[in-house]
Amino acid sequence: MISENVTNELSLEELRELIPQLQKITKKYKRSEQVQKSLFDISELASSINELSSLYPAIHEIISDFMPAKSFFVAFYEEENELID
């Protein structure tokens, strides 16, 4: 909320100071949107795939958009048995 002693118009200098903050917020929002879409894609995949062996490469492809590494593993952790599959 704007305090009473601040005018409705921002100066050019104030607007220039806001640009980096707005860019940071925009980047963060886009990243969140990408993560949400990827989680949705993984959910869709999990409910539509017939063979588990097809699931891993598809998940790997989705996750690779978020990681700078070219090589990584996708695994499931079973907490009860402390197993990595």
PyMOL Python script that loads the backbone (N, CA, C, O; Angstrom):
from pymol import cmd

cmd.read_pdbstr("""\
ATOM      1  N   MET A   1       0.844  -1.172   0.000  1.00  0.00           N
ATOM      2  CA  MET A   1       0.000   0.000   0.000  1.00  0.00           C
ATOM      3  C   MET A   1       0.893   1.239   0.000  1.00  0.00           C
ATOM      4  O   MET A   1       1.926   1.245   0.669  1.00  0.00           O
ATOM      5  N   ILE A   2       0.527   2.266  -0.719  1.00  0.00           N
ATOM      6  CA  ILE A   2       1.315   3.496  -0.834  1.00  0.00           C
ATOM      7  C   ILE A   2       0.997   4.412   0.336  1.00  0.00           C
ATOM      8  O   ILE A   2      -0.166   4.638   0.671  1.00  0.00           O
ATOM      9  N   SER A   3       2.061   4.939   0.955  1.00  0.00           N
ATOM     10  CA  SER A   3       1.827   5.852   2.081  1.00  0.00           C
ATOM     11  C   SER A   3       1.288   7.183   1.582  1.00  0.00           C
ATOM     12  O   SER A   3       1.384   7.493   0.395  1.00  0.00           O
ATOM     13  N   GLU A   4       0.722   7.969   2.489  1.00  0.00           N
ATOM     14  CA  GLU A   4       0.055   9.216   2.120  1.00  0.00           C
ATOM     15  C   GLU A   4       1.001  10.260   1.540  1.00  0.00           C
ATOM     16  O   GLU A   4       0.592  11.057   0.695  1.00  0.00           O
ATOM     17  N   ASN A   5       2.248  10.272   1.974  1.00  0.00           N
ATOM     18  CA  ASN A   5       3.167  11.307   1.506  1.00  0.00           C
ATOM     19  C   ASN A   5       3.885  10.948   0.204  1.00  0.00           C
ATOM     20  O   ASN A   5       4.778  11.680  -0.222  1.00  0.00           O
ATOM     21  N   VAL A   6       3.519   9.850  -0.427  1.00  0.00           N
ATOM     22  CA  VAL A   6       4.105   9.466  -1.709  1.00  0.00           C
ATOM     23  C   VAL A   6       3.100   9.807  -2.809  1.00  0.00           C
ATOM     24  O   VAL A   6       1.912   9.510  -2.693  1.00  0.00           O
ATOM     25  N   THR A   7       3.589  10.426  -3.859  1.00  0.00           N
ATOM     26  CA  THR A   7       2.680  10.796  -4.954  1.00  0.00           C
ATOM     27  C   THR A   7       2.351   9.570  -5.791  1.00  0.00           C
ATOM     28  O   THR A   7       2.999   8.531  -5.664  1.00  0.00           O
ATOM     29  N   ASN A   8       1.351   9.691  -6.640  1.00  0.00           N
ATOM     30  CA  ASN A   8       0.938   8.591  -7.500  1.00  0.00           C
ATOM     31  C   ASN A   8       1.900   8.367  -8.658  1.00  0.00           C
ATOM     32  O   ASN A   8       1.890   7.298  -9.268  1.00  0.00           O
ATOM     33  N   GLU A   9       2.713   9.337  -8.964  1.00  0.00           N
ATOM     34  CA  GLU A   9       3.639   9.222 -10.086  1.00  0.00           C
ATOM     35  C   GLU A   9       5.053   9.001  -9.589  1.00  0.00           C
ATOM     36  O   GLU A   9       5.508   9.647  -8.645  1.00  0.00           O
ATOM     37  N   LEU A  10       5.739   8.073 -10.244  1.00  0.00           N
ATOM     38  CA  LEU A  10       7.134   7.806  -9.916  1.00  0.00           C
ATOM     39  C   LEU A  10       8.023   8.576 -10.875  1.00  0.00           C
ATOM     40  O   LEU A  10       7.682   8.760 -12.043  1.00  0.00           O
ATOM     41  N   SER A  11       9.147   9.017 -10.379  1.00  0.00           N
ATOM     42  CA  SER A  11      10.091   9.725 -11.244  1.00  0.00           C
ATOM     43  C   SER A  11      10.779   8.714 -12.159  1.00  0.00           C
ATOM     44  O   SER A  11      10.719   7.506 -11.928  1.00  0.00           O
ATOM     45  N   LEU A  12      11.421   9.220 -13.182  1.00  0.00           N
ATOM     46  CA  LEU A  12      12.151   8.370 -14.116  1.00  0.00           C
ATOM     47  C   LEU A  12      13.247   7.600 -13.386  1.00  0.00           C
ATOM     48  O   LEU A  12      13.481   6.425 -13.669  1.00  0.00           O
ATOM     49  N   GLU A  13      13.904   8.251 -12.467  1.00  0.00           N
ATOM     50  CA  GLU A  13      14.955   7.614 -11.663  1.00  0.00           C
ATOM     51  C   GLU A  13      14.384   6.456 -10.840  1.00  0.00           C
ATOM     52  O   GLU A  13      14.982   5.382 -10.778  1.00  0.00           O
ATOM     53  N   GLU A  14      13.245   6.672 -10.218  1.00  0.00           N
ATOM     54  CA  GLU A  14      12.609   5.625  -9.413  1.00  0.00           C
ATOM     55  C   GLU A  14      12.178   4.443 -10.289  1.00  0.00           C
ATOM     56  O   GLU A  14      12.295   3.286  -9.883  1.00  0.00           O
ATOM     57  N   LEU A  15      11.688   4.739 -11.472  1.00  0.00           N
ATOM     58  CA  LEU A  15      11.302   3.682 -12.404  1.00  0.00           C
ATOM     59  C   LEU A  15      12.513   2.866 -12.832  1.00  0.00           C
ATOM     60  O   LEU A  15      12.443   1.641 -12.926  1.00  0.00           O
ATOM     61  N   ARG A  16      13.620   3.548 -13.091  1.00  0.00           N
ATOM     62  CA  ARG A  16      14.859   2.847 -13.483  1.00  0.00           C
ATOM     63  C   ARG A  16      15.351   1.935 -12.359  1.00  0.00           C
ATOM     64  O   ARG A  16      15.885   0.857 -12.618  1.00  0.00           O
ATOM     65  N   GLU A  17      15.172   2.364 -11.132  1.00  0.00           N
ATOM     66  CA  GLU A  17      15.590   1.553  -9.989  1.00  0.00           C
ATOM     67  C   GLU A  17      14.699   0.314  -9.825  1.00  0.00           C
ATOM     68  O   GLU A  17      15.137  -0.704  -9.288  1.00  0.00           O
ATOM     69  N   LEU A  18      13.473   0.406 -10.283  1.00  0.00           N
ATOM     70  CA  LEU A  18      12.542  -0.718 -10.172  1.00  0.00           C
ATOM     71  C   LEU A  18      12.798  -1.811 -11.218  1.00  0.00           C
ATOM     72  O   LEU A  18      12.429  -2.966 -11.007  1.00  0.00           O
ATOM     73  N   ILE A  19      13.411  -1.462 -12.315  1.00  0.00           N
ATOM     74  CA  ILE A  19      13.594  -2.404 -13.424  1.00  0.00           C
ATOM     75  C   ILE A  19      14.288  -3.699 -12.986  1.00  0.00           C
ATOM     76  O   ILE A  19      13.766  -4.777 -13.271  1.00  0.00           O
ATOM     77  N   PRO A  20      15.443  -3.644 -12.308  1.00  0.00           N
ATOM     78  CA  PRO A  20      16.079  -4.916 -11.903  1.00  0.00           C
ATOM     79  C   PRO A  20      15.199  -5.762 -10.990  1.00  0.00           C
ATOM     80  O   PRO A  20      15.188  -6.988 -11.096  1.00  0.00           O
ATOM     81  N   GLN A  21      14.466  -5.115 -10.099  1.00  0.00           N
ATOM     82  CA  GLN A  21      13.570  -5.855  -9.204  1.00  0.00           C
ATOM     83  C   GLN A  21      12.457  -6.535  -9.993  1.00  0.00           C
ATOM     84  O   GLN A  21      12.124  -7.693  -9.741  1.00  0.00           O
ATOM     85  N   LEU A  22      11.892  -5.815 -10.936  1.00  0.00           N
ATOM     86  CA  LEU A  22      10.822  -6.378 -11.758  1.00  0.00           C
ATOM     87  C   LEU A  22      11.341  -7.514 -12.640  1.00  0.00           C
ATOM     88  O   LEU A  22      10.648  -8.511 -12.845  1.00  0.00           O
ATOM     89  N   GLN A  23      12.558  -7.362 -13.158  1.00  0.00           N
ATOM     90  CA  GLN A  23      13.151  -8.426 -13.965  1.00  0.00           C
ATOM     91  C   GLN A  23      13.372  -9.686 -13.133  1.00  0.00           C
ATOM     92  O   GLN A  23      13.131 -10.799 -13.600  1.00  0.00           O
ATOM     93  N   LYS A  24      13.830  -9.501 -11.907  1.00  0.00           N
ATOM     94  CA  LYS A  24      14.058 -10.636 -11.005  1.00  0.00           C
ATOM     95  C   LYS A  24      12.744 -11.346 -10.693  1.00  0.00           C
ATOM     96  O   LYS A  24      12.683 -12.575 -10.710  1.00  0.00           O
ATOM     97  N   ILE A  25      11.706 -10.586 -10.412  1.00  0.00           N
ATOM     98  CA  ILE A  25      10.385 -11.161 -10.116  1.00  0.00           C
ATOM     99  C   ILE A  25       9.844 -11.903 -11.341  1.00  0.00           C
ATOM    100  O   ILE A  25       9.279 -12.990 -11.216  1.00  0.00           O
ATOM    101  N   THR A  26      10.018 -11.319 -12.502  1.00  0.00           N
ATOM    102  CA  THR A  26       9.552 -11.943 -13.741  1.00  0.00           C
ATOM    103  C   THR A  26      10.273 -13.262 -13.990  1.00  0.00           C
ATOM    104  O   THR A  26       9.646 -14.257 -14.353  1.00  0.00           O
ATOM    105  N   LYS A  27      11.581 -13.270 -13.795  1.00  0.00           N
ATOM    106  CA  LYS A  27      12.375 -14.489 -13.991  1.00  0.00           C
ATOM    107  C   LYS A  27      11.934 -15.578 -13.013  1.00  0.00           C
ATOM    108  O   LYS A  27      11.800 -16.744 -13.383  1.00  0.00           O
ATOM    109  N   LYS A  28      11.713 -15.181 -11.767  1.00  0.00           N
ATOM    110  CA  LYS A  28      11.276 -16.126 -10.741  1.00  0.00           C
ATOM    111  C   LYS A  28       9.901 -16.700 -11.085  1.00  0.00           C
ATOM    112  O   LYS A  28       9.662 -17.896 -10.913  1.00  0.00           O
ATOM    113  N   TYR A  29       9.000 -15.845 -11.572  1.00  0.00           N
ATOM    114  CA  TYR A  29       7.656 -16.277 -11.955  1.00  0.00           C
ATOM    115  C   TYR A  29       7.725 -17.265 -13.123  1.00  0.00           C
ATOM    116  O   TYR A  29       7.041 -18.288 -13.112  1.00  0.00           O
ATOM    117  N   LYS A  30       8.545 -16.960 -14.125  1.00  0.00           N
ATOM    118  CA  LYS A  30       8.674 -17.849 -15.285  1.00  0.00           C
ATOM    119  C   LYS A  30       9.225 -19.205 -14.870  1.00  0.00           C
ATOM    120  O   LYS A  30       8.779 -20.245 -15.356  1.00  0.00           O
ATOM    121  N   ARG A  31      10.191 -19.183 -13.975  1.00  0.00           N
ATOM    122  CA  ARG A  31      10.783 -20.438 -13.479  1.00  0.00           C
ATOM    123  C   ARG A  31       9.722 -21.265 -12.746  1.00  0.00           C
ATOM    124  O   ARG A  31       9.622 -22.476 -12.945  1.00  0.00           O
ATOM    125  N   SER A  32       8.942 -20.609 -11.908  1.00  0.00           N
ATOM    126  CA  SER A  32       7.869 -21.309 -11.187  1.00  0.00           C
ATOM    127  C   SER A  32       6.861 -21.905 -12.147  1.00  0.00           C
ATOM    128  O   SER A  32       6.373 -23.017 -11.945  1.00  0.00           O
ATOM    129  N   GLU A  33       6.556 -21.165 -13.180  1.00  0.00           N
ATOM    130  CA  GLU A  33       5.615 -21.648 -14.187  1.00  0.00           C
ATOM    131  C   GLU A  33       6.175 -22.871 -14.912  1.00  0.00           C
ATOM    132  O   GLU A  33       5.439 -23.817 -15.191  1.00  0.00           O
ATOM    133  N   GLN A  34       7.470 -22.856 -15.219  1.00  0.00           N
ATOM    134  CA  GLN A  34       8.112 -24.001 -15.877  1.00  0.00           C
ATOM    135  C   GLN A  34       8.096 -25.235 -14.979  1.00  0.00           C
ATOM    136  O   GLN A  34       7.823 -26.343 -15.441  1.00  0.00           O
ATOM    137  N   VAL A  35       8.390 -25.040 -13.696  1.00  0.00           N
ATOM    138  CA  VAL A  35       8.390 -26.152 -12.754  1.00  0.00           C
ATOM    139  C   VAL A  35       6.989 -26.740 -12.637  1.00  0.00           C
ATOM    140  O   VAL A  35       6.819 -27.960 -12.640  1.00  0.00           O
ATOM    141  N   GLN A  36       5.996 -25.876 -12.535  1.00  0.00           N
ATOM    142  CA  GLN A  36       4.614 -26.345 -12.431  1.00  0.00           C
ATOM    143  C   GLN A  36       4.222 -27.138 -13.675  1.00  0.00           C
ATOM    144  O   GLN A  36       3.583 -28.184 -13.560  1.00  0.00           O
ATOM    145  N   LYS A  37       4.589 -26.663 -14.848  1.00  0.00           N
ATOM    146  CA  LYS A  37       4.264 -27.374 -16.081  1.00  0.00           C
ATOM    147  C   LYS A  37       4.971 -28.730 -16.125  1.00  0.00           C
ATOM    148  O   LYS A  37       4.386 -29.729 -16.543  1.00  0.00           O
ATOM    149  N   SER A  38       6.212 -28.756 -15.699  1.00  0.00           N
ATOM    150  CA  SER A  38       6.963 -30.014 -15.685  1.00  0.00           C
ATOM    151  C   SER A  38       6.348 -31.022 -14.723  1.00  0.00           C
ATOM    152  O   SER A  38       6.247 -32.207 -15.038  1.00  0.00           O
ATOM    153  N   LEU A  39       5.941 -30.552 -13.556  1.00  0.00           N
ATOM    154  CA  LEU A  39       5.291 -31.453 -12.600  1.00  0.00           C
ATOM    155  C   LEU A  39       3.981 -31.995 -13.167  1.00  0.00           C
ATOM    156  O   LEU A  39       3.649 -33.165 -12.974  1.00  0.00           O
ATOM    157  N   PHE A  40       3.249 -31.147 -13.858  1.00  0.00           N
ATOM    158  CA  PHE A  40       2.019 -31.590 -14.506  1.00  0.00           C
ATOM    159  C   PHE A  40       2.341 -32.631 -15.580  1.00  0.00           C
ATOM    160  O   PHE A  40       1.656 -33.649 -15.680  1.00  0.00           O
ATOM    161  N   ASP A  41       3.374 -32.383 -16.378  1.00  0.00           N
ATOM    162  CA  ASP A  41       3.769 -33.322 -17.431  1.00  0.00           C
ATOM    163  C   ASP A  41       4.162 -34.684 -16.844  1.00  0.00           C
ATOM    164  O   ASP A  41       3.801 -35.730 -17.384  1.00  0.00           O
ATOM    165  N   ILE A  42       4.903 -34.656 -15.736  1.00  0.00           N
ATOM    166  CA  ILE A  42       5.303 -35.903 -15.086  1.00  0.00           C
ATOM    167  C   ILE A  42       4.073 -36.636 -14.550  1.00  0.00           C
ATOM    168  O   ILE A  42       3.982 -37.860 -14.649  1.00  0.00           O
ATOM    169  N   SER A  43       3.150 -35.901 -13.996  1.00  0.00           N
ATOM    170  CA  SER A  43       1.912 -36.507 -13.494  1.00  0.00           C
ATOM    171  C   SER A  43       1.129 -37.158 -14.628  1.00  0.00           C
ATOM    172  O   SER A  43       0.642 -38.281 -14.491  1.00  0.00           O
ATOM    173  N   GLU A  44       1.012 -36.459 -15.733  1.00  0.00           N
ATOM    174  CA  GLU A  44       0.316 -37.002 -16.912  1.00  0.00           C
ATOM    175  C   GLU A  44       1.018 -38.267 -17.407  1.00  0.00           C
ATOM    176  O   GLU A  44       0.377 -39.258 -17.758  1.00  0.00           O
ATOM    177  N   LEU A  45       2.328 -38.207 -17.425  1.00  0.00           N
ATOM    178  CA  LEU A  45       3.131 -39.330 -17.887  1.00  0.00           C
ATOM    179  C   LEU A  45       2.891 -40.557 -17.011  1.00  0.00           C
ATOM    180  O   LEU A  45       2.679 -41.665 -17.506  1.00  0.00           O
ATOM    181  N   ALA A  46       2.928 -40.332 -15.707  1.00  0.00           N
ATOM    182  CA  ALA A  46       2.776 -41.434 -14.753  1.00  0.00           C
ATOM    183  C   ALA A  46       1.431 -42.135 -14.902  1.00  0.00           C
ATOM    184  O   ALA A  46       1.327 -43.339 -14.670  1.00  0.00           O
ATOM    185  N   SER A  47       0.415 -41.391 -15.285  1.00  0.00           N
ATOM    186  CA  SER A  47      -0.909 -42.006 -15.409  1.00  0.00           C
ATOM    187  C   SER A  47      -1.162 -42.591 -16.792  1.00  0.00           C
ATOM    188  O   SER A  47      -2.126 -43.335 -16.978  1.00  0.00           O
ATOM    189  N   SER A  48      -0.318 -42.271 -17.761  1.00  0.00           N
ATOM    190  CA  SER A  48      -0.594 -42.739 -19.124  1.00  0.00           C
ATOM    191  C   SER A  48       0.416 -43.747 -19.664  1.00  0.00           C
ATOM    192  O   SER A  48       0.165 -44.377 -20.691  1.00  0.00           O
ATOM    193  N   ILE A  49       1.538 -43.906 -18.998  1.00  0.00           N
ATOM    194  CA  ILE A  49       2.589 -44.776 -19.535  1.00  0.00           C
ATOM    195  C   ILE A  49       2.296 -46.237 -19.196  1.00  0.00           C
ATOM    196  O   ILE A  49       1.816 -46.543 -18.104  1.00  0.00           O
ATOM    197  N   ASN A  50       2.585 -47.132 -20.134  1.00  0.00           N
ATOM    198  CA  ASN A  50       2.281 -48.551 -19.951  1.00  0.00           C
ATOM    199  C   ASN A  50       3.413 -49.324 -19.290  1.00  0.00           C
ATOM    200  O   ASN A  50       3.167 -50.261 -18.530  1.00  0.00           O
ATOM    201  N   GLU A  51       4.645 -48.939 -19.575  1.00  0.00           N
ATOM    202  CA  GLU A  51       5.789 -49.668 -19.044  1.00  0.00           C
ATOM    203  C   GLU A  51       6.666 -48.728 -18.232  1.00  0.00           C
ATOM    204  O   GLU A  51       6.968 -47.613 -18.656  1.00  0.00           O
ATOM    205  N   LEU A  52       7.066 -49.196 -17.065  1.00  0.00           N
ATOM    206  CA  LEU A  52       7.911 -48.392 -16.193  1.00  0.00           C
ATOM    207  C   LEU A  52       9.235 -48.037 -16.869  1.00  0.00           C
ATOM    208  O   LEU A  52       9.788 -46.966 -16.620  1.00  0.00           O
ATOM    209  N   SER A  53       9.737 -48.912 -17.710  1.00  0.00           N
ATOM    210  CA  SER A  53      11.006 -48.655 -18.400  1.00  0.00           C
ATOM    211  C   SER A  53      10.905 -47.450 -19.342  1.00  0.00           C
ATOM    212  O   SER A  53      11.922 -46.843 -19.677  1.00  0.00           O
ATOM    213  N   SER A  54       9.703 -47.107 -19.765  1.00  0.00           N
ATOM    214  CA  SER A  54       9.500 -45.926 -20.616  1.00  0.00           C
ATOM    215  C   SER A  54       9.383 -44.649 -19.791  1.00  0.00           C
ATOM    216  O   SER A  54       9.617 -43.546 -20.285  1.00  0.00           O
ATOM    217  N   LEU A  55       9.020 -44.824 -18.533  1.00  0.00           N
ATOM    218  CA  LEU A  55       8.816 -43.659 -17.663  1.00  0.00           C
ATOM    219  C   LEU A  55      10.114 -42.938 -17.354  1.00  0.00           C
ATOM    220  O   LEU A  55      10.174 -41.710 -17.416  1.00  0.00           O
ATOM    221  N   TYR A  56      11.154 -43.689 -17.021  1.00  0.00           N
ATOM    222  CA  TYR A  56      12.419 -43.077 -16.621  1.00  0.00           C
ATOM    223  C   TYR A  56      13.027 -42.163 -17.685  1.00  0.00           C
ATOM    224  O   TYR A  56      13.405 -41.036 -17.365  1.00  0.00           O
ATOM    225  N   PRO A  57      13.132 -42.607 -18.934  1.00  0.00           N
ATOM    226  CA  PRO A  57      13.695 -41.695 -19.956  1.00  0.00           C
ATOM    227  C   PRO A  57      12.839 -40.445 -20.172  1.00  0.00           C
ATOM    228  O   PRO A  57      13.366 -39.362 -20.429  1.00  0.00           O
ATOM    229  N   ALA A  58      11.532 -40.599 -20.068  1.00  0.00           N
ATOM    230  CA  ALA A  58      10.643 -39.451 -20.259  1.00  0.00           C
ATOM    231  C   ALA A  58      10.808 -38.447 -19.113  1.00  0.00           C
ATOM    232  O   ALA A  58      10.852 -37.240 -19.348  1.00  0.00           O
ATOM    233  N   ILE A  59      10.900 -38.941 -17.886  1.00  0.00           N
ATOM    234  CA  ILE A  59      11.138 -38.060 -16.741  1.00  0.00           C
ATOM    235  C   ILE A  59      12.500 -37.399 -16.872  1.00  0.00           C
ATOM    236  O   ILE A  59      12.652 -36.211 -16.585  1.00  0.00           O
ATOM    237  N   HIS A  60      13.487 -38.168 -17.303  1.00  0.00           N
ATOM    238  CA  HIS A  60      14.843 -37.640 -17.497  1.00  0.00           C
ATOM    239  C   HIS A  60      14.823 -36.466 -18.467  1.00  0.00           C
ATOM    240  O   HIS A  60      15.477 -35.449 -18.236  1.00  0.00           O
ATOM    241  N   GLU A  61      14.080 -36.607 -19.538  1.00  0.00           N
ATOM    242  CA  GLU A  61      14.000 -35.535 -20.542  1.00  0.00           C
ATOM    243  C   GLU A  61      13.363 -34.272 -19.953  1.00  0.00           C
ATOM    244  O   GLU A  61      13.836 -33.164 -20.206  1.00  0.00           O
ATOM    245  N   ILE A  62      12.310 -34.433 -19.181  1.00  0.00           N
ATOM    246  CA  ILE A  62      11.636 -33.283 -18.574  1.00  0.00           C
ATOM    247  C   ILE A  62      12.556 -32.574 -17.588  1.00  0.00           C
ATOM    248  O   ILE A  62      12.660 -31.348 -17.599  1.00  0.00           O
ATOM    249  N   ILE A  63      13.222 -33.349 -16.736  1.00  0.00           N
ATOM    250  CA  ILE A  63      14.087 -32.774 -15.702  1.00  0.00           C
ATOM    251  C   ILE A  63      15.334 -32.131 -16.302  1.00  0.00           C
ATOM    252  O   ILE A  63      15.864 -31.174 -15.737  1.00  0.00           O
ATOM    253  N   SER A  64      15.801 -32.635 -17.421  1.00  0.00           N
ATOM    254  CA  SER A  64      17.037 -32.111 -18.021  1.00  0.00           C
ATOM    255  C   SER A  64      16.934 -30.627 -18.380  1.00  0.00           C
ATOM    256  O   SER A  64      17.953 -29.947 -18.503  1.00  0.00           O
ATOM    257  N   ASP A  65      15.725 -30.131 -18.545  1.00  0.00           N
ATOM    258  CA  ASP A  65      15.549 -28.700 -18.827  1.00  0.00           C
ATOM    259  C   ASP A  65      15.930 -27.825 -17.634  1.00  0.00           C
ATOM    260  O   ASP A  65      16.172 -26.628 -17.795  1.00  0.00           O
ATOM    261  N   PHE A  66      15.983 -28.414 -16.442  1.00  0.00           N
ATOM    262  CA  PHE A  66      16.259 -27.651 -15.227  1.00  0.00           C
ATOM    263  C   PHE A  66      17.670 -27.842 -14.689  1.00  0.00           C
ATOM    264  O   PHE A  66      18.070 -27.182 -13.730  1.00  0.00           O
ATOM    265  N   MET A  67      18.416 -28.740 -15.304  1.00  0.00           N
ATOM    266  CA  MET A  67      19.749 -29.045 -14.788  1.00  0.00           C
ATOM    267  C   MET A  67      20.817 -28.744 -15.827  1.00  0.00           C
ATOM    268  O   MET A  67      20.642 -29.048 -17.007  1.00  0.00           O
ATOM    269  N   PRO A  68      21.911 -28.154 -15.399  1.00  0.00           N
ATOM    270  CA  PRO A  68      22.996 -27.907 -16.343  1.00  0.00           C
ATOM    271  C   PRO A  68      23.765 -29.182 -16.688  1.00  0.00           C
ATOM    272  O   PRO A  68      24.501 -29.205 -17.674  1.00  0.00           O
ATOM    273  N   ALA A  69      23.608 -30.235 -15.899  1.00  0.00           N
ATOM    274  CA  ALA A  69      24.328 -31.486 -16.134  1.00  0.00           C
ATOM    275  C   ALA A  69      23.715 -32.250 -17.302  1.00  0.00           C
ATOM    276  O   ALA A  69      22.493 -32.320 -17.433  1.00  0.00           O
ATOM    277  N   LYS A  70      24.548 -32.810 -18.131  1.00  0.00           N
ATOM    278  CA  LYS A  70      24.077 -33.621 -19.259  1.00  0.00           C
ATOM    279  C   LYS A  70      23.771 -35.051 -18.805  1.00  0.00           C
ATOM    280  O   LYS A  70      22.934 -35.736 -19.392  1.00  0.00           O
ATOM    281  N   SER A  71      24.455 -35.479 -17.765  1.00  0.00           N
ATOM    282  CA  SER A  71      24.311 -36.852 -17.311  1.00  0.00           C
ATOM    283  C   SER A  71      23.859 -36.874 -15.853  1.00  0.00           C
ATOM    284  O   SER A  71      24.534 -36.332 -14.978  1.00  0.00           O
ATOM    285  N   PHE A  72      22.722 -37.497 -15.601  1.00  0.00           N
ATOM    286  CA  PHE A  72      22.219 -37.669 -14.250  1.00  0.00           C
ATOM    287  C   PHE A  72      21.254 -38.846 -14.248  1.00  0.00           C
ATOM    288  O   PHE A  72      20.842 -39.320 -15.306  1.00  0.00           O
ATOM    289  N   PHE A  73      20.896 -39.312 -13.064  1.00  0.00           N
ATOM    290  CA  PHE A  73      20.017 -40.465 -12.934  1.00  0.00           C
ATOM    291  C   PHE A  73      18.688 -40.047 -12.316  1.00  0.00           C
ATOM    292  O   PHE A  73      18.620 -39.144 -11.482  1.00  0.00           O
ATOM    293  N   VAL A  74      17.644 -40.726 -12.749  1.00  0.00           N
ATOM    294  CA  VAL A  74      16.329 -40.568 -12.144  1.00  0.00           C
ATOM    295  C   VAL A  74      16.057 -41.868 -11.394  1.00  0.00           C
ATOM    296  O   VAL A  74      16.155 -42.957 -11.960  1.00  0.00           O
ATOM    297  N   ALA A  75      15.714 -41.742 -10.114  1.00  0.00           N
ATOM    298  CA  ALA A  75      15.469 -42.929  -9.302  1.00  0.00           C
ATOM    299  C   ALA A  75      14.333 -42.654  -8.325  1.00  0.00           C
ATOM    300  O   ALA A  75      14.024 -41.507  -8.003  1.00  0.00           O
ATOM    301  N   PHE A  76      13.724 -43.738  -7.866  1.00  0.00           N
ATOM    302  CA  PHE A  76      12.700 -43.643  -6.841  1.00  0.00           C
ATOM    303  C   PHE A  76      13.282 -44.189  -5.542  1.00  0.00           C
ATOM    304  O   PHE A  76      13.987 -45.198  -5.536  1.00  0.00           O
ATOM    305  N   TYR A  77      12.977 -43.508  -4.447  1.00  0.00           N
ATOM    306  CA  TYR A  77      13.462 -43.930  -3.137  1.00  0.00           C
ATOM    307  C   TYR A  77      12.304 -44.495  -2.337  1.00  0.00           C
ATOM    308  O   TYR A  77      11.302 -43.816  -2.114  1.00  0.00           O
ATOM    309  N   GLU A  78      12.445 -45.735  -1.907  1.00  0.00           N
ATOM    310  CA  GLU A  78      11.442 -46.373  -1.055  1.00  0.00           C
ATOM    311  C   GLU A  78      11.867 -46.175   0.391  1.00  0.00           C
ATOM    312  O   GLU A  78      12.796 -46.825   0.870  1.00  0.00           O
ATOM    313  N   GLU A  79      11.184 -45.277   1.080  1.00  0.00           N
ATOM    314  CA  GLU A  79      11.572 -44.913   2.439  1.00  0.00           C
ATOM    315  C   GLU A  79      11.454 -46.083   3.416  1.00  0.00           C
ATOM    316  O   GLU A  79      12.312 -46.269   4.279  1.00  0.00           O
ATOM    317  N   GLU A  80      10.390 -46.866   3.275  1.00  0.00           N
ATOM    318  CA  GLU A  80      10.173 -47.997   4.191  1.00  0.00           C
ATOM    319  C   GLU A  80      11.338 -48.973   4.186  1.00  0.00           C
ATOM    320  O   GLU A  80      11.818 -49.397   5.237  1.00  0.00           O
ATOM    321  N   ASN A  81      11.782 -49.322   2.986  1.00  0.00           N
ATOM    322  CA  ASN A  81      12.847 -50.317   2.836  1.00  0.00           C
ATOM    323  C   ASN A  81      14.226 -49.692   2.638  1.00  0.00           C
ATOM    324  O   ASN A  81      15.233 -50.395   2.559  1.00  0.00           O
ATOM    325  N   GLU A  82      14.254 -48.370   2.560  1.00  0.00           N
ATOM    326  CA  GLU A  82      15.494 -47.632   2.301  1.00  0.00           C
ATOM    327  C   GLU A  82      16.183 -48.134   1.033  1.00  0.00           C
ATOM    328  O   GLU A  82      17.386 -48.394   1.017  1.00  0.00           O
ATOM    329  N   LEU A  83      15.388 -48.260  -0.023  1.00  0.00           N
ATOM    330  CA  LEU A  83      15.900 -48.748  -1.296  1.00  0.00           C
ATOM    331  C   LEU A  83      15.794 -47.668  -2.363  1.00  0.00           C
ATOM    332  O   LEU A  83      14.847 -46.882  -2.389  1.00  0.00           O
ATOM    333  N   ILE A  84      16.777 -47.651  -3.229  1.00  0.00           N
ATOM    334  CA  ILE A  84      16.747 -46.759  -4.395  1.00  0.00           C
ATOM    335  C   ILE A  84      16.526 -47.624  -5.610  1.00  0.00           C
ATOM    336  O   ILE A  84      17.269 -48.577  -5.848  1.00  0.00           O
ATOM    337  N   ASP A  85      15.510 -47.296  -6.379  1.00  0.00           N
ATOM    338  CA  ASP A  85      15.183 -48.071  -7.574  1.00  0.00           C
ATOM    339  C   ASP A  85      15.442 -47.208  -8.791  1.00  0.00           C
ATOM    340  O   ASP A  85      15.236 -47.654  -9.920  1.00  0.00           O
TER     341      ASP A  85
END
""", "prot")
cmd.dss("prot")
cmd.show_as("cartoon", "prot")
cmd.util.cbc("prot")
cmd.orient("prot")
